[in-house]
Amino acid sequence: MDRLILWDVDGTLLSTDGIAAAAMRIAMQVVVGPAAPMERTSYAGKTDWLIIHESFPHLGAQGVADRLHEFAAAYTAGLEQQREALRQRSQVFPGVTLLLEALRATARQAPLTGNIAAAARIKLECTDLLPLLDLEAGAYGDDHYDRNALVPIAADRAAQRYGRSFMGRQIVIVGDTPNDIACGRANGARTVAVATGPYSREELAAYAPDVLLSDLSDTEAALAAILG
């Protein structure tokens, strides 16, 4: 148990078939007002906090921070209303469940995701992945706007829960975007990129992760990639 595996959620473990993104846009408009201009921005690899800031730059950094809890409540309520649709339409990517189960004997596993914590929980509950990850040791998009800052937050939480520290290459970041690779590298962690999200293998390769996989369907290959 000397490894801390930190998993991105959307695009790496699962897809909600656009349900969560739609609920997020509605929540932002509920909080900011339907008449407020919303800038178009890519969501992939970003924290929800940063997405709100980029969507409504006129609010300013402090304005977004001040309304983050209000947004989280609206977004969570929207996802709760969509639970049945999330259960029916969400997809767990090939090999994910088997891999998470295989790693339980040798590593600690938690989310490191741009999702606010409540949204991550709902998505994992609706795809039956929640029992395989320790949410209390993870870090989320309402902890900090900068994804790079989430790694030390998760490491601190894991240290408190498990009574031992995790640092450097003992931490493994698994994700599907350049931002996942970047946050791992910024913190000296091992980085494993999977091309199951919006970025191709070629696009991810340009960011030089430690290992690049097309997907997680080959359990032995994925174990070797993650554990080194």
N, C-alpha and C positions, 0 to 999 in steps of 0.2 A: 504493500500500500504506500509506496514511495512516490507515486505519480498522482498529479492532479490534472484530470482531463477536463477541459473547459469547452463546452459545446455551444456553437451558434445554433439557433433554432430554425428560423425560416430559411429555406433554401439548402439547409444542411441535413436536418433531421426530418423536416416535413414541409408540406405546402398546405395552405388553407384555401386554395383555389380562388384567391382574391377576396375572400370574405373579410378577413382582418383588415386589409388595406382600405376596403370600402367603409368599414366601421370606424377606422381611424380618421378618414376624411370627414365623415359625418360628425365625429366627436370634436374635431378641430373647428368645424363651422358652428357647432352648438356653442362652444366656449367663446370663440372670437366674434361670432355673428355671421349670419348668412350673407350679408352684404360686403363683408371684408374681402378684399382681393387676396386670392390664394396663389402663390407662386408655384409653378410646376417644379418638382424636385424628385430625384431618384431616391427611393427608400432603401435600396440594397446596401447592407453593411453599415447603416447609420443608426444611431440611437434615436428613439422616439423623441427625446428632448431636442436633438439637433434637427430632426425633421420638422418639428413645429417651428423652430427658429427660422429655418430656410423657407418654410411655407408662408410665414408671416413676418418678414424681416422688419416691418414697421413697428412691431411690438418691442424690438430691442431685446438684448440678452436678459435684462432684469425683468422685463415684462413677461417673457416666456417663463422664467423661473418662478415668478409670482403666481402664475396660473397653471403650473404643472400639475398640482394636485387636483385642480378642477378638471383639467383635461383627462387625467388618469381615471377619475370617477366616471366621466362621460364615456370614455372608451371602454372601460370595464363593463359598464351597464349595457353598452351596445353589443359587446361580445357575449354577455350573458343571454341576451335576447336571441342570439344566433347560435346557441349551443347545439341545437338539434341539427342545424345546417352544417356546423363545424364537424359534428360527428359523422354526418353522412358524406360530406364532400372533401374533408381533409385527407391528405395522403401522406403516409409514412414512407420514406424513400427505401428502395431495396437494400436489404441487409442491415438496416439501422437497428431494429429490435434485437436481432441475433448478436450484433456487435456490442451493443450496450450490455447485454446479458453476459457476454463472454468477458468483458472488461471488469465486471463487478468483483471478481475474485482477486484482481491484481492492482486496481486503481480506484481512487476516489473520482467521482464524476458529478459535474454540476453545469448548469447553463452559464454561458457568458454571451449575452444577447442584447441587441438594441431594444428589444421589447421592454416595456415597463414590467415590473415583476408580476402584477396581477394578470396581464395579458399572457405572459409566458406560461403561467400556471394553467390558465384556461386552455390554451392550445395543447399543452402536454397532457392535460386531463382528457381532452376530447379525442386524443390519439392513443391513449393508454400507455404513454411513455413516462408519465409522472413517477411511478414507483421505481424507475430505473435511474433517476437523477436526484441529487440532493439539492433542492432549491435553496436551502438555507446557506449553502456554501457558494452560491453563485453571485453574479453581478448583473445589473440590469440597466435599462435605458432611463430609469428615473433615479439612478444613483449618481450619474454624471453625464454631461452632454458629450464628452470626449471618450470614444471607445477605448483609446489607449489607457485611460485612467481606470477602466473596469478590471484590468488584470490584477493590480495590487489590491483592489477592494475584495475581489474573490479570494485571493491568496490569504488575506488577513482573516476573512470569515472562515475559510477552511482551517487555518491554523487554530482558531478559537474552538472550532467544532471537534477537531481531531487531535488536538494537543501536540501537534508537530508542525514545523514550517515546511513550506513548499516554495522553491525559488528556482530561477533560471530554467534549465532544461528539464527539471522535474515537473514543470508545468507544460502542458501541451494544449495548443489552441487548434481546434478543428472548425473550419468554416468554409464558406463558398464565395467569398468576395475578397478583393484586394485589401479592404479595411481589416478583415480578420487576420490576414497575413501581417499587415503593418502593425497591428496592436500586439501580436505575438513577438515580432522582431523588436519592437520598442522596449519590450520588457524582458528580452533575453530568453523567451520561451521557444520550445519546439513548435513549428507550424506545419499543419497538415491541411492542404487545400483540396476540396472536392468540387468537381464541375457539375454539380446538381442544381445550381442556381442560375442566375442570369448571365454568368461569365463562362466562356468556353475554356477548355484546357489551355489553349494558346494564350488567351488573355491572362489567365492566372499564372502561367509559366513565366510571364514577363516580370512578375513580382517576386520570383525566386523563393517559393516556400521550400521548406526542408523536404517535403514529399508532396507530390501531386497525384491525385487519384481521380478517375472518371466518376466513380461512385463508391459506395461502401458495400457492394453486393458480394465481394470476395472477402469473407471474414478473415481468413488467414493473412491475406495481403494487407488488409486494413489494420489488423493487430500489429503486424510488423511495422507498418508506417507510423502508427501512433506510439508504440512502445520503443521503437528504435532498435 
